[in-house]
Amino acid sequence: MKIFKNILVGIDFSAPSKQALKQAARIAQAEGTRPTVVHVVTPSEIEDYQRYYKASTDVMLKAFQTGVEDIVREELGSSDAAKYTIAIGVPYHELMRAAGDSHCDLLVLGSRGDNAGAHDVGFFAVKCVRHSPVPVLLNRCGHAKPFDRVVACVDYSAATENVVETAAKVALDEHAELHVIHAICPPWARPTHVRYNFQTIEDEDFKKEYRELLDEQMEATVRKAREIFPAKIEQHTLEHASREEALIRYLRENDADLAVVGRTGNSATALKQFLVGTTAERLIHRSPCSVLTVPVKGQ
């Protein structure tokens, strides 16, 4: 995945974070670089260890550093396969600080903690997705191999251009299939539709014109992708009573490895929260595959 050169990966010693480490190392290796591993220790953890072991903070930090080195050695074969940063503080704040200070272009996280369900995404991961200044890859637990099927989930918002461009570049670098999908919930697909009578204004010509307009939007979107990705691109507009369900079903039925979705709004402010309560956020929570979130181009 050559579009990402400076990669940061957050680990908490859980199984999902170890898989995220492997994925980050694989992506970095394609560029001939090493990922930077960040492990954040909370002040309460420091206090607990000091209470039991009567050791100084410097001794504790050395122990944490050794622990991270051991994990890198176990998972990647050498302790030199990554760079390390140990921080003390609130994990979310320290990880965002590290992302800014290191000028990374990709943040990789395990998509869930050890105690979560099979496809649950932890609160910490979602918070990072909402506010990260750079694209975030939520790596699905158990997946540390190349992506064979990349799906760009577009909604024709301001983020769509970057979603399609990023998905096309990833698919090209990974020698993967590329799919571009858009989910809609037209009036005739809604459960309440049977209770209303729109026959006078909703004939087959109306539906045909509506779908033709969507086809034109899809074709314009895919045209951008073809400038980067010369192979065949699967393109689909999905009609369903639930946009979320349509996207999840498509990802599952087509054995997707990576879903690329957009982030809108300014990550530096609380006034424009990305994905809160939207189909995209629910997609992140329920996705059967890894998810790469990208911001509006230029933000």
Order of alpha helices (4+ residues) and beta strands (2+ residues): beta-alpha-beta-alpha-alpha-beta-alpha-beta-alpha-beta-beta-alpha-beta-alpha-beta-alpha-beta-alpha-beta
